[in-house]
């Protein structure tokens, strides 16, 4: 039954298990199907990719987010669950394309010029894909003009900027200024994140939102997306 396999996908996202060889957080799971095998089985049973995302991946990551915020899960635990979601999204991508499911919106992600850290950005990208957004990841150490060109070409509704180093945080301001000078600032909502950033810093540089972690980033994008459609 669809409900049973979706529940298993959800549970294995929580457990951070990609394949049957993975241990998970609870004992005795090795040998049982992980999210990759379960997603393929669900598709074979006729379960829609949309239900797999909404009822399996998203609901699973909601619980992971709650555990993370309650300090029951830590960064390695969240990474394991995010990796599980990413593996399923790769499997689902061709099905989503064929079924012509319209994404909730498009977001470009980038770590700013001079900063080579991308773990946080990668987590946010995976969570956004699992939440139904189309994500184009430009990578790290990205020049402001490259970001401006990507915004102009891709026409995303959102731009996510990441920086881990305090020395590179001001490149976010430079990037927003470049968007203004390039005539595309009013075309895209800018969300920032990274260890040294804050809500106050986001406001000071003219960003539209701030995510303290991947889960908050998704909530901020969802809120901005709802406001945009109102």
N, C-alpha and C positions, 0 to 999 in steps of 0.2 A: 504493500500500500504506500501511496505517495507520502502520507503523513509520517509513516514510520521511517522512511529513508531520509526525509527532510530533518526529522528529529536527530537521526544519527549524524547527518552532516553538521548540524548545529552543535552537537555535543563534541564532535571531533575538531571543529574549529576552536571550541573552548579548550580542548585538550592539546591543541597545537600539533595535530597529527596529519601529516601529508599522505603518507603511505602506510601500509600494514606493517612495515618494519620499524615504524616510529614508536617510542615508548609512551609518550603522553605524560600527564602529570599524575594520573592514577595508575596503580599497579594492574598488571594482567591484561594490558591492551595490545601488546605485541602479537601480531598475527591476525588481528581483526582489521577489517578494511578501514583505511584512512579516507580523508576527504577526496583525494583524487579518484580512488576506486569507487567510492560512493557516488560521486558526481556522475561518472560514466554510467554507473548502474541506473541512476535516476533518469538520465537522458534516454537510456535504452527502454525504460519503463514508460516513457512518454511524459515525464515530468518537465514542465517548461523551465527554460533557463531563468526566466523572471522569478518563478517560485523558488528556485534553488538559491538565487541571490537574496531575495527578500526574506524567505522563511528559514533558510539554512545559514547563509553567510552573515547577513546583516543582524539577524537575531542572535547568532552566536557571538558576533563582535560586540553587540550591545552588552552582553553579559561580561565579556572580557573587559570592556571599558569600565563597567561597574566594579569589577574585581581590582582593576588597575587603580581606580580612584580611591578605593577602600584600602589600598596598599596590601591586598592579598595576592596580587600579581605584580611582577616587576618587569623592567624593560626586556630581559631575555624571554620571559613568558609571553609578553605582548608581541615580540618579534616572531616567536614560533607560531602564534595564531595568525599574525599578519601574513606570514609565509604560506600558511595553509590557505588563506583566502586568495592570495596571489596565484597559487597553483590552480585553484578551481577557476579563477577568472580567465586564465590562459586556455583552459579546456572549453570554457563557455564562449569565448570570443567569436569563433566562426558561427556558432548557433545564434548569437545575438545579431550578427551581421545579416544572416539569412532570414531571420524572423523580423528584421526591420524594426526592432524595438528602439524607440526614440529615447536617448539618454536624457537625464534630468538637466544636463547642461554640460558645457565644456570648460575645462580648466587647464591652464598651462602651469607647470611647476618648474622651479629653477632654484638652485643655490647660487647666490650672488657672486660677482666677480671677486676673486681672491680667496674664496672659501671652498675647500675641497670636501667638506663633510656632507654626506648625503643620506645617512641612516634615517634621520627624522623625516626628511623629505620623502624617502622611499616608503616609509610606513604610511605617511599621509596619502601618498599616491594610491597605495593598495586599498586603504580604507575608503577613499573617494570612489575608486572603481567598484568596490563592493557595495557602495551606497547608491550606485546607478549613474555616476558621472563619467564622461569621457575625459581621459587624462592624457595630456601630452607632456612628457617629462624631458626637459631640455638638458638635464644633467647638472653638473656643478661647475663652479668658476665661470659663470656665464656673464658676458659683457652686457651692459645695459642696452646697447644698440641691437644686439642679437635678440634680446627679449622684446624690444619694441618691434622689430621686424616680424617676430613670431606672432605677436598680438595682432599686427596689421594683417598678416597672411591668414592666420587660423581663425581670427574673429571669436575668441573665447569670451564667455561671460565673466570668467574669473581668472586671476593670476595669483599663484601662491609663491611667495618668496621666502627662502630659508637662509639663515646664517647662524653659525654656531659661535664664531669668534666675535668678541666685542670690537676688534679692529676692522671687521668687515660689515658690521651692522649698518654703518652709515652708507654703504653701497646700496642698501635698500632705498634710502632717500634719493640717492643719485639715479636709481632706476625709475622711481616714480617721477622725478623731474624730467628724465628722458622721455617717459611716456607723455608727459604734458607737452614738452617741446616737439614731440613727434605727432601731436594732434590726436592721440588715441587714449588719453587718460580717462575721458568721459565715456569710453566704450567698454571699460572693464573694471570690475571690482577687485581691489588688491587686498589679499590676506597675507599677513606675515607670521613667522614663527621661528623659534630657535631658542636656545638656552638663555641667552642674554636679553632677549626681547621681552616686551611687556605691553599691556594695554595702553599705558601712558606713552611708551615709545611709538607705538603704532599711530596714535593720535598725533604725536608731534611731527611725524614725517608725512602725514596725510594719507595713511593707509585706511582702508575701509573696515578692516577686521583683524583680529589677533587670535591665534590658537595656541594655548599653553601646551597642548599635546595633540596627538592625532585625532582623538575622539572629539575634543573641543573644536578642532579645525573643521571637522565634518559638520558639527552642529552650527558653526558660524556660517559656513557655505550654504547649508540648508536654509538658515534664517535669511541670509541675503538673497537667496534664490526665491524664497517665498515673497519677500518684499519687492523684488524686481518684477514679479508677475502680478502683483496687486495693482 
